[in-house]
Amino acid sequence: MKPYRIIAGICALALVATVGAGVASAASADSTTEAAIESSIENTREARRAAQEAAQEKWDALTDAQKEEIYALKEEAADSEGKIADKYLEWGLIDEETATQMKERLTERVQDLREDGRMPMLGGRGGHGKGGQGRGGFRCAPTADGTTGETTGTTESDAL
């Protein structure tokens, strides 16, 4: 066998070994990074859970009169949100069915807050596990061309 072929073969093997080691090293780095991210997320969840439990204990220690003040404020907020739904309806941003659903959900949320005994968190959705149409909670009324607006780009039948 000629010496240049032996040298070329050795170089090829060295190149393959180097590339393979680089790929293995990158995969190892990716898994290490993923593990660190997952650990960070879990730590954040645990910290949030602990903070929520501490807040719930403080809520439980409040008097009924103090809790009633919060419930009254939540009802006022729900009434205001209901008025916003009425304006959306008036201006044709949503249909009557959607406005009714929004106001019903607002009423249910306040009732659920009173019934479940949990602390109504600031900005929370209440009615734990009730589901809905996602963030925003309403479907736009269809426009003249049958779409529900630029934000979703869906038709009324798609939005159902």
ChimeraX commands (.cxc) that place a marker at each C-alpha (Angstrom):
marker #1 position 0.00,0.00,0.00 radius 0.5
marker #1 position 1.29,3.43,-0.82 radius 0.5
marker #1 position 2.35,5.69,2.06 radius 0.5
marker #1 position 0.11,8.62,1.03 radius 0.5
marker #1 position -2.95,6.35,1.22 radius 0.5
marker #1 position -1.97,5.26,4.71 radius 0.5
marker #1 position -1.49,8.90,5.74 radius 0.5
marker #1 position -4.81,9.87,4.10 radius 0.5
marker #1 position -6.56,7.01,5.95 radius 0.5
marker #1 position -5.07,8.04,9.28 radius 0.5
marker #1 position -6.13,11.67,8.66 radius 0.5
marker #1 position -9.64,10.55,7.76 radius 0.5
marker #1 position -9.91,8.50,10.95 radius 0.5
marker #1 position -8.60,11.43,13.00 radius 0.5
marker #1 position -11.15,13.75,11.38 radius 0.5
marker #1 position -14.03,11.35,12.04 radius 0.5
marker #1 position -12.92,10.93,15.65 radius 0.5
marker #1 position -12.65,14.69,16.14 radius 0.5
marker #1 position -16.09,15.40,14.64 radius 0.5
marker #1 position -17.65,12.56,16.63 radius 0.5
marker #1 position -16.13,13.85,19.85 radius 0.5
marker #1 position -17.42,17.35,19.07 radius 0.5
marker #1 position -20.94,16.07,18.48 radius 0.5
marker #1 position -20.84,14.02,21.66 radius 0.5
marker #1 position -19.55,17.04,23.58 radius 0.5
marker #1 position -22.32,19.27,22.15 radius 0.5
marker #1 position -24.96,16.69,23.04 radius 0.5
marker #1 position -23.58,16.47,26.55 radius 0.5
marker #1 position -23.61,20.26,26.87 radius 0.5
marker #1 position -27.23,20.38,25.61 radius 0.5
marker #1 position -28.37,17.79,28.16 radius 0.5
marker #1 position -26.53,19.65,30.94 radius 0.5
marker #1 position -28.20,22.92,29.91 radius 0.5
marker #1 position -31.62,21.24,29.74 radius 0.5
marker #1 position -31.13,19.76,33.20 radius 0.5
marker #1 position -30.16,23.17,34.60 radius 0.5
marker #1 position -33.23,24.80,33.01 radius 0.5
marker #1 position -35.56,22.08,34.33 radius 0.5
marker #1 position -34.04,22.44,37.79 radius 0.5
marker #1 position -34.51,26.22,37.68 radius 0.5
marker #1 position -38.12,25.84,36.57 radius 0.5
marker #1 position -38.84,23.36,39.35 radius 0.5
marker #1 position -37.22,25.65,41.93 radius 0.5
marker #1 position -39.37,28.53,40.70 radius 0.5
marker #1 position -42.51,26.37,40.92 radius 0.5
marker #1 position -41.64,25.29,44.45 radius 0.5
marker #1 position -40.98,28.89,45.53 radius 0.5
marker #1 position -44.27,30.03,43.99 radius 0.5
marker #1 position -46.13,27.14,45.64 radius 0.5
marker #1 position -44.61,28.00,49.02 radius 0.5
marker #1 position -45.54,31.68,48.62 radius 0.5
marker #1 position -49.11,30.75,47.68 radius 0.5
marker #1 position -49.41,28.44,50.68 radius 0.5
marker #1 position -48.13,31.19,53.00 radius 0.5
marker #1 position -50.58,33.68,51.50 radius 0.5
marker #1 position -53.43,31.16,51.88 radius 0.5
marker #1 position -52.59,30.69,55.57 radius 0.5
marker #1 position -52.74,34.45,56.07 radius 0.5
marker #1 position -56.02,34.60,54.14 radius 0.5
marker #1 position -57.48,31.88,56.35 radius 0.5
marker #1 position -56.56,33.94,59.42 radius 0.5
marker #1 position -58.57,36.98,58.25 radius 0.5
marker #1 position -61.95,37.70,59.78 radius 0.5
marker #1 position -65.12,37.14,57.79 radius 0.5
marker #1 position -65.59,40.93,57.61 radius 0.5
marker #1 position -62.14,41.37,56.08 radius 0.5
marker #1 position -62.81,38.65,53.53 radius 0.5
marker #1 position -66.17,40.24,52.73 radius 0.5
marker #1 position -64.40,43.51,51.88 radius 0.5
marker #1 position -62.26,41.68,49.34 radius 0.5
marker #1 position -65.27,39.84,47.90 radius 0.5
marker #1 position -67.13,43.16,47.53 radius 0.5
marker #1 position -64.17,44.65,45.66 radius 0.5
marker #1 position -64.01,41.58,43.43 radius 0.5
marker #1 position -67.74,41.99,42.69 radius 0.5
marker #1 position -67.17,45.66,41.79 radius 0.5
marker #1 position -64.34,44.62,39.46 radius 0.5
marker #1 position -66.56,41.98,37.85 radius 0.5
marker #1 position -69.32,44.57,37.38 radius 0.5
marker #1 position -66.81,46.89,35.68 radius 0.5
marker #1 position -65.62,44.08,33.42 radius 0.5
marker #1 position -69.27,43.35,32.58 radius 0.5
marker #1 position -69.71,46.98,31.55 radius 0.5
marker #1 position -66.66,46.63,29.31 radius 0.5
marker #1 position -68.28,43.58,27.69 radius 0.5
marker #1 position -71.41,45.66,27.12 radius 0.5
marker #1 position -69.32,48.35,25.39 radius 0.5
marker #1 position -67.59,45.71,23.24 radius 0.5
marker #1 position -71.07,44.51,22.24 radius 0.5
marker #1 position -72.33,48.04,21.61 radius 0.5
marker #1 position -69.39,48.79,19.33 radius 0.5
marker #1 position -69.65,45.49,17.48 radius 0.5
marker #1 position -66.39,44.02,18.74 radius 0.5
marker #1 position -68.16,40.92,20.08 radius 0.5
marker #1 position -71.54,39.33,19.50 radius 0.5
marker #1 position -74.39,39.13,22.03 radius 0.5
marker #1 position -73.74,35.47,22.84 radius 0.5
marker #1 position -70.10,36.20,23.66 radius 0.5
marker #1 position -71.02,39.21,25.83 radius 0.5
marker #1 position -73.50,37.06,27.75 radius 0.5
marker #1 position -70.92,34.30,28.20 radius 0.5
marker #1 position -68.33,36.79,29.44 radius 0.5
marker #1 position -70.70,38.24,32.02 radius 0.5
marker #1 position -71.81,34.77,33.14 radius 0.5
marker #1 position -68.17,33.74,33.64 radius 0.5
marker #1 position -67.51,36.89,35.66 radius 0.5
marker #1 position -70.48,36.11,37.90 radius 0.5
marker #1 position -69.37,32.48,38.27 radius 0.5
marker #1 position -65.86,33.55,39.22 radius 0.5
marker #1 position -67.08,35.74,42.06 radius 0.5
marker #1 position -69.42,32.99,43.29 radius 0.5
marker #1 position -66.61,30.44,43.10 radius 0.5
marker #1 position -64.31,32.70,45.10 radius 0.5
marker #1 position -66.82,32.79,47.91 radius 0.5
marker #1 position -67.48,29.05,47.80 radius 0.5
marker #1 position -64.00,27.58,47.57 radius 0.5
marker #1 position -62.48,29.54,50.45 radius 0.5
marker #1 position -59.23,30.14,48.59 radius 0.5
marker #1 position -57.53,33.48,48.57 radius 0.5
marker #1 position -58.52,35.47,45.48 radius 0.5
marker #1 position -55.12,36.29,44.07 radius 0.5
marker #1 position -54.39,39.62,42.46 radius 0.5
marker #1 position -54.91,39.25,38.74 radius 0.5
marker #1 position -56.02,35.66,39.26 radius 0.5
marker #1 position -58.74,34.05,37.24 radius 0.5
marker #1 position -60.72,32.49,40.09 radius 0.5
marker #1 position -62.98,29.49,39.61 radius 0.5
marker #1 position -59.97,27.21,39.60 radius 0.5
marker #1 position -60.06,24.73,36.74 radius 0.5
marker #1 position -63.05,26.28,35.00 radius 0.5
marker #1 position -61.41,26.55,31.60 radius 0.5
marker #1 position -62.44,29.10,29.03 radius 0.5
marker #1 position -61.36,30.49,25.73 radius 0.5
marker #1 position -57.85,31.29,26.88 radius 0.5
marker #1 position -56.28,34.63,27.59 radius 0.5
marker #1 position -58.74,37.43,26.87 radius 0.5
marker #1 position -61.72,35.10,27.11 radius 0.5
marker #1 position -63.80,36.38,24.22 radius 0.5
marker #1 position -64.42,35.83,20.56 radius 0.5
marker #1 position -64.59,38.86,18.24 radius 0.5
marker #1 position -67.75,39.53,16.29 radius 0.5
marker #1 position -67.48,38.69,12.59 radius 0.5
marker #1 position -66.70,41.52,10.19 radius 0.5
marker #1 position -68.35,42.09,6.81 radius 0.5
marker #1 position -65.94,39.66,5.12 radius 0.5
marker #1 position -66.74,36.89,7.63 radius 0.5
marker #1 position -63.51,37.07,9.62 radius 0.5
marker #1 position -63.34,37.86,13.30 radius 0.5
marker #1 position -60.64,40.48,12.96 radius 0.5
marker #1 position -56.94,40.74,12.38 radius 0.5
marker #1 position -55.93,39.42,15.79 radius 0.5
marker #1 position -57.05,35.86,15.11 radius 0.5
marker #1 position -57.74,35.77,11.41 radius 0.5
marker #1 position -60.40,33.10,11.93 radius 0.5
marker #1 position -63.94,33.01,10.68 radius 0.5
marker #1 position -66.90,32.90,13.02 radius 0.5
marker #1 position -67.35,29.17,12.33 radius 0.5
marker #1 position -63.65,28.56,13.11 radius 0.5
marker #1 position -63.97,30.42,16.40 radius 0.5
marker #1 position -66.82,28.20,17.58 radius 0.5
marker link #1:1,2 radius 0.2
marker link #1:2,3 radius 0.2
marker link #1:3,4 radius 0.2
marker link #1:4,5 radius 0.2
marker link #1:5,6 radius 0.2
marker link #1:6,7 radius 0.2
marker link #1:7,8 radius 0.2
marker link #1:8,9 radius 0.2
marker link #1:9,10 radius 0.2
marker link #1:10,11 radius 0.2
marker link #1:11,12 radius 0.2
marker link #1:12,13 radius 0.2
marker link #1:13,14 radius 0.2
marker link #1:14,15 radius 0.2
marker link #1:15,16 radius 0.2
marker link #1:16,17 radius 0.2
marker link #1:17,18 radius 0.2
marker link #1:18,19 radius 0.2
marker link #1:19,20 radius 0.2
marker link #1:20,21 radius 0.2
marker link #1:21,22 radius 0.2
marker link #1:22,23 radius 0.2
marker link #1:23,24 radius 0.2
marker link #1:24,25 radius 0.2
marker link #1:25,26 radius 0.2
marker link #1:26,27 radius 0.2
marker link #1:27,28 radius 0.2
marker link #1:28,29 radius 0.2
marker link #1:29,30 radius 0.2
marker link #1:30,31 radius 0.2
marker link #1:31,32 radius 0.2
marker link #1:32,33 radius 0.2
marker link #1:33,34 radius 0.2
marker link #1:34,35 radius 0.2
marker link #1:35,36 radius 0.2
marker link #1:36,37 radius 0.2
marker link #1:37,38 radius 0.2
marker link #1:38,39 radius 0.2
marker link #1:39,40 radius 0.2
marker link #1:40,41 radius 0.2
marker link #1:41,42 radius 0.2
marker link #1:42,43 radius 0.2
marker link #1:43,44 radius 0.2
marker link #1:44,45 radius 0.2
marker link #1:45,46 radius 0.2
marker link #1:46,47 radius 0.2
marker link #1:47,48 radius 0.2
marker link #1:48,49 radius 0.2
marker link #1:49,50 radius 0.2
marker link #1:50,51 radius 0.2
marker link #1:51,52 radius 0.2
marker link #1:52,53 radius 0.2
marker link #1:53,54 radius 0.2
marker link #1:54,55 radius 0.2
marker link #1:55,56 radius 0.2
marker link #1:56,57 radius 0.2
marker link #1:57,58 radius 0.2
marker link #1:58,59 radius 0.2
marker link #1:59,60 radius 0.2
marker link #1:60,61 radius 0.2
marker link #1:61,62 radius 0.2
marker link #1:62,63 radius 0.2
marker link #1:63,64 radius 0.2
marker link #1:64,65 radius 0.2
marker link #1:65,66 radius 0.2
marker link #1:66,67 radius 0.2
marker link #1:67,68 radius 0.2
marker link #1:68,69 radius 0.2
marker link #1:69,70 radius 0.2
marker link #1:70,71 radius 0.2
marker link #1:71,72 radius 0.2
marker link #1:72,73 radius 0.2
marker link #1:73,74 radius 0.2
marker link #1:74,75 radius 0.2
marker link #1:75,76 radius 0.2
marker link #1:76,77 radius 0.2
marker link #1:77,78 radius 0.2
marker link #1:78,79 radius 0.2
marker link #1:79,80 radius 0.2
marker link #1:80,81 radius 0.2
marker link #1:81,82 radius 0.2
marker link #1:82,83 radius 0.2
marker link #1:83,84 radius 0.2
marker link #1:84,85 radius 0.2
marker link #1:85,86 radius 0.2
marker link #1:86,87 radius 0.2
marker link #1:87,88 radius 0.2
marker link #1:88,89 radius 0.2
marker link #1:89,90 radius 0.2
marker link #1:90,91 radius 0.2
marker link #1:91,92 radius 0.2
marker link #1:92,93 radius 0.2
marker link #1:93,94 radius 0.2
marker link #1:94,95 radius 0.2
marker link #1:95,96 radius 0.2
marker link #1:96,97 radius 0.2
marker link #1:97,98 radius 0.2
marker link #1:98,99 radius 0.2
marker link #1:99,100 radius 0.2
marker link #1:100,101 radius 0.2
marker link #1:101,102 radius 0.2
marker link #1:102,103 radius 0.2
marker link #1:103,104 radius 0.2
marker link #1:104,105 radius 0.2
marker link #1:105,106 radius 0.2
marker link #1:106,107 radius 0.2
marker link #1:107,108 radius 0.2
marker link #1:108,109 radius 0.2
marker link #1:109,110 radius 0.2
marker link #1:110,111 radius 0.2
marker link #1:111,112 radius 0.2
marker link #1:112,113 radius 0.2
marker link #1:113,114 radius 0.2
marker link #1:114,115 radius 0.2
marker link #1:115,116 radius 0.2
marker link #1:116,117 radius 0.2
marker link #1:117,118 radius 0.2
marker link #1:118,119 radius 0.2
marker link #1:119,120 radius 0.2
marker link #1:120,121 radius 0.2
marker link #1:121,122 radius 0.2
marker link #1:122,123 radius 0.2
marker link #1:123,124 radius 0.2
marker link #1:124,125 radius 0.2
marker link #1:125,126 radius 0.2
marker link #1:126,127 radius 0.2
marker link #1:127,128 radius 0.2
marker link #1:128,129 radius 0.2
marker link #1:129,130 radius 0.2
marker link #1:130,131 radius 0.2
marker link #1:131,132 radius 0.2
marker link #1:132,133 radius 0.2
marker link #1:133,134 radius 0.2
marker link #1:134,135 radius 0.2
marker link #1:135,136 radius 0.2
marker link #1:136,137 radius 0.2
marker link #1:137,138 radius 0.2
marker link #1:138,139 radius 0.2
marker link #1:139,140 radius 0.2
marker link #1:140,141 radius 0.2
marker link #1:141,142 radius 0.2
marker link #1:142,143 radius 0.2
marker link #1:143,144 radius 0.2
marker link #1:144,145 radius 0.2
marker link #1:145,146 radius 0.2
marker link #1:146,147 radius 0.2
marker link #1:147,148 radius 0.2
marker link #1:148,149 radius 0.2
marker link #1:149,150 radius 0.2
marker link #1:150,151 radius 0.2
marker link #1:151,152 radius 0.2
marker link #1:152,153 radius 0.2
marker link #1:153,154 radius 0.2
marker link #1:154,155 radius 0.2
marker link #1:155,156 radius 0.2
marker link #1:156,157 radius 0.2
marker link #1:157,158 radius 0.2
marker link #1:158,159 radius 0.2
marker link #1:159,160 radius 0.2
view
